């Protein structure tokens, strides 16, 4: 009886991540990408999270990232759905991550180092998930690195849709052949992330193997700037539901 009780406890025990920062060298002197890695022993795939804004690294006393960014604060939800999770922050030799840089060759080379690290370490399909400015990076990488076949799919949340360099519809979306999911909040009021324009992104993904658009309506109590993480732009108080929509689709991409 005692043996079966132990087995039951092991089965029901919450899954814990082997997690911590990995400093991924990027071939520029001593510079590296601070990357938070959560290794899941039950992982069916690996997801690489690309935060928005300047993607700066904020770390608490326990060595964990403290950014309020939607993807960073939702990392545990992704992990619990049986994924390895990597969060890529800004390179240590950069003070900002401007839009122009997010579509540059230098940035693509950085992301290739992360992709190769994830491929070698986990040997699982790799998905990129970007939010806000991170959608610029994720889209650009899916185009620039397509020949390497390192990326199995792309998810764009709170996409940058207009007015700036690298806005999603200005990139060569017809060159993307992998599955793409676009997720946007109906109440997102950020001027460069318009919900109606986000809905149109799939129209330009003419070569994608499968694509879908999800308009999110849930959440509560938005605060601060319209373009910041604690407003509708960051799926405030609807993080778990939003990430579940994403992870369900990654597991079974369909229209």
C-alpha positions as CSV (number, residue, x, y, z in Angstrom):
1,X,0.0,0.0,0.0
2,X,2.8,2.4,0.9
3,X,4.5,1.7,-2.4
4,X,1.4,2.6,-4.4
5,X,1.0,5.8,-2.3
6,X,4.5,6.9,-3.1
7,X,3.9,6.2,-6.8
8,X,0.7,8.3,-6.7
9,X,2.4,11.2,-5.0
10,X,5.1,11.1,-7.6
11,X,2.6,11.2,-10.4
12,X,0.6,14.0,-8.9
13,X,3.6,16.1,-7.8
14,X,3.8,19.4,-9.6
15,X,6.4,19.4,-12.4
16,X,9.5,21.5,-11.5
17,X,11.8,23.2,-13.9
18,X,15.5,22.9,-14.0
19,X,15.9,26.6,-14.6
20,X,18.4,29.5,-14.7
21,X,20.3,31.9,-16.8
22,X,22.6,30.8,-19.6
23,X,24.9,33.3,-21.1
24,X,25.0,32.4,-24.8
25,X,28.0,33.8,-26.6
26,X,27.2,35.6,-29.9
27,X,30.6,36.0,-31.6
28,X,31.1,39.6,-30.7
29,X,34.0,39.8,-28.2
30,X,32.8,39.2,-24.7
31,X,29.1,40.0,-25.5
32,X,26.4,37.4,-24.9
33,X,22.7,37.0,-24.8
34,X,21.3,36.5,-21.3
35,X,18.9,33.7,-21.8
36,X,16.6,32.2,-19.1
37,X,16.3,28.5,-19.7
38,X,13.6,26.3,-18.2
39,X,14.2,22.6,-19.0
40,X,11.1,20.4,-18.9
41,X,11.7,16.6,-18.8
42,X,8.3,16.0,-20.5
43,X,8.8,18.5,-23.2
44,X,7.4,17.8,-26.7
45,X,8.9,21.0,-28.1
46,X,11.0,24.0,-27.2
47,X,9.6,27.5,-27.3
48,X,11.8,30.6,-27.5
49,X,10.2,33.7,-26.1
50,X,11.1,37.1,-27.5
51,X,9.9,39.9,-25.2
52,X,9.0,43.4,-26.5
53,X,10.4,46.8,-25.6
54,X,14.2,46.9,-25.1
55,X,14.2,43.4,-23.7
56,X,16.4,44.4,-20.8
57,X,17.3,41.8,-18.1
58,X,15.8,42.4,-14.6
59,X,16.7,39.7,-12.1
60,X,15.4,39.2,-8.5
61,X,17.3,37.9,-5.5
62,X,16.5,34.3,-6.5
63,X,18.1,34.8,-9.9
64,X,14.8,34.8,-11.8
65,X,13.7,37.4,-14.4
66,X,11.2,40.0,-13.0
67,X,10.1,41.8,-16.2
68,X,6.4,42.5,-16.3
69,X,6.4,41.7,-20.1
70,X,3.5,39.4,-21.0
71,X,5.8,36.5,-22.2
72,X,8.2,36.8,-19.2
73,X,5.5,36.8,-16.6
74,X,3.7,33.9,-18.4
75,X,6.7,31.6,-18.7
76,X,5.4,29.2,-16.1
77,X,2.1,28.7,-18.0
78,X,4.1,27.7,-21.1
79,X,6.3,25.4,-19.1
80,X,3.3,23.6,-17.5
81,X,2.1,22.7,-21.0
82,X,5.1,20.5,-21.5
83,X,7.5,22.8,-23.3
84,X,11.1,23.7,-22.7
85,X,11.1,27.5,-22.4
86,X,13.9,30.0,-23.3
87,X,13.5,33.7,-22.8
88,X,16.0,35.8,-24.8
89,X,17.0,39.2,-23.4
90,X,19.0,42.0,-24.9
91,X,22.7,41.3,-25.8
92,X,25.1,42.7,-23.2
93,X,26.8,45.0,-25.6
94,X,23.6,46.8,-26.6
95,X,21.8,49.6,-24.7
96,X,18.6,49.4,-26.7
97,X,16.8,47.1,-29.1
98,X,15.4,49.6,-31.7
99,X,13.2,48.4,-34.6
100,X,16.0,48.8,-37.1
101,X,18.2,46.5,-35.2
102,X,15.5,43.9,-34.8
103,X,15.6,43.3,-38.6
104,X,19.4,43.5,-38.9
105,X,21.8,40.8,-39.9
106,X,23.5,41.2,-36.5
107,X,20.3,40.4,-34.7
108,X,19.6,37.5,-36.9
109,X,23.0,36.1,-36.2
110,X,22.4,36.4,-32.4
111,X,19.1,34.5,-32.7
112,X,20.8,31.8,-34.7
113,X,23.2,31.2,-31.8
114,X,20.2,30.7,-29.5
115,X,18.4,28.5,-32.0
116,X,21.5,26.3,-32.4
117,X,21.9,26.1,-28.6
118,X,18.3,25.0,-28.2
119,X,18.5,22.5,-31.0
120,X,21.7,20.9,-29.7
121,X,20.6,20.8,-26.0
122,X,16.9,19.7,-26.3
123,X,16.7,18.1,-29.8
124,X,13.0,19.1,-30.0
125,X,11.1,21.2,-32.6
126,X,11.6,24.9,-31.9
127,X,8.9,27.6,-32.0
128,X,9.4,31.3,-31.7
129,X,6.9,33.4,-29.8
130,X,7.2,37.2,-29.9
131,X,5.2,39.9,-28.3
132,X,5.1,43.6,-29.4
133,X,8.6,44.5,-30.6
134,X,9.5,40.8,-30.2
135,X,7.1,40.1,-33.2
136,X,9.5,42.1,-35.4
137,X,12.4,39.9,-34.3
138,X,10.5,36.7,-34.6
139,X,9.1,37.5,-38.1
140,X,12.5,38.6,-39.4
141,X,14.2,35.5,-38.1
142,X,11.6,33.2,-39.6
143,X,12.4,34.8,-43.0
144,X,16.1,35.3,-42.7
145,X,16.9,31.8,-41.3
146,X,14.4,29.8,-43.2
147,X,17.1,27.9,-45.1
148,X,18.6,26.6,-41.8
149,X,15.2,24.9,-41.0
150,X,15.8,25.6,-37.3
151,X,12.3,27.1,-36.7
152,X,9.2,24.8,-36.7
153,X,6.6,27.5,-36.2
154,X,6.0,31.2,-35.3
155,X,3.5,32.9,-32.9
156,X,3.0,36.6,-33.0
157,X,1.2,38.3,-30.0
158,X,0.4,42.0,-29.9
159,X,2.0,42.4,-33.3
160,X,3.6,45.6,-34.4
161,X,1.5,46.5,-37.4
162,X,2.4,49.9,-38.7
163,X,4.4,53.2,-38.6
164,X,7.8,51.7,-37.7
165,X,10.7,49.8,-39.4
166,X,10.0,46.1,-39.3
167,X,6.2,46.3,-38.9
168,X,5.0,42.9,-39.7
169,X,3.2,43.6,-43.0
170,X,6.2,45.4,-44.3
171,X,8.4,42.3,-44.1
172,X,8.5,39.5,-46.8
173,X,5.7,37.4,-45.2
174,X,5.3,35.5,-48.4
175,X,8.6,33.8,-47.7
176,X,7.4,32.2,-44.5
177,X,6.5,28.6,-45.0
178,X,6.1,27.4,-41.4
179,X,2.9,27.5,-39.3
180,X,2.0,30.9,-38.0
181,X,-0.4,31.9,-35.2
182,X,-1.4,35.6,-34.7
183,X,-2.9,36.5,-31.4
184,X,-4.1,40.0,-30.6
185,X,-6.3,41.6,-27.9
186,X,-9.5,43.3,-29.2
187,X,-9.0,46.3,-26.9
188,X,-5.3,46.8,-27.7
189,X,-5.0,50.6,-28.1
190,X,-1.3,50.9,-28.8
191,X,-1.1,53.0,-32.0
192,X,1.5,50.7,-33.7
193,X,-0.3,47.5,-32.8
194,X,-3.8,47.9,-34.3
195,X,-6.2,44.9,-33.9
196,X,-7.8,45.4,-37.3
197,X,-4.4,45.5,-39.0
198,X,-3.2,42.4,-37.0
199,X,-6.2,40.5,-38.4
200,X,-4.9,41.2,-41.9
201,X,-1.5,39.7,-41.3
202,X,-2.6,36.2,-42.4
203,X,-3.6,37.5,-45.8
204,X,0.1,38.1,-46.5
205,X,1.3,34.7,-45.3
206,X,0.6,33.2,-48.7
207,X,3.2,30.4,-48.3
208,X,2.6,29.4,-44.7
209,X,1.7,25.7,-44.3
210,X,-1.1,26.6,-41.9
211,X,-2.1,29.9,-40.2
212,X,-4.7,31.2,-37.8
213,X,-5.8,34.4,-36.2
214,X,-7.2,34.6,-32.6
215,X,-8.8,37.8,-31.3
216,X,-8.7,37.8,-27.5
217,X,-11.4,39.6,-25.5
218,X,-10.9,38.6,-21.9
219,X,-9.0,40.2,-19.0
220,X,-9.5,43.0,-16.5
221,X,-8.1,46.1,-14.8
222,X,-5.6,47.5,-17.4
223,X,-3.2,50.1,-16.0
224,X,-0.5,52.4,-17.3
225,X,0.4,53.2,-20.9
226,X,-1.6,51.6,-23.7
227,X,1.6,50.1,-25.2
228,X,2.9,48.6,-22.0
229,X,2.7,45.2,-20.5
230,X,0.0,45.8,-17.8
231,X,-2.6,47.1,-20.3
232,X,-4.7,45.1,-22.8
233,X,-1.6,45.1,-25.0
234,X,-0.2,42.6,-22.5
235,X,-3.3,40.5,-22.1
236,X,-3.6,41.7,-18.5
237,X,-5.3,39.2,-16.1
238,X,-5.9,36.9,-19.0
239,X,-2.4,35.5,-19.3
240,X,-3.2,31.8,-18.5
241,X,-6.1,31.7,-20.9
242,X,-4.1,33.3,-23.7
243,X,-1.1,31.1,-23.3
244,X,-3.4,28.0,-23.3
245,X,-4.8,29.1,-26.6
246,X,-1.2,29.4,-27.9
247,X,0.1,26.1,-26.5
248,X,-3.0,24.2,-27.7
249,X,-2.4,25.4,-31.2
250,X,1.3,24.7,-31.2
251,X,0.5,21.1,-30.2
252,X,-1.9,20.8,-33.1
253,X,-1.7,23.6,-35.7
254,X,-4.9,24.0,-37.6
255,X,-7.1,26.7,-39.2
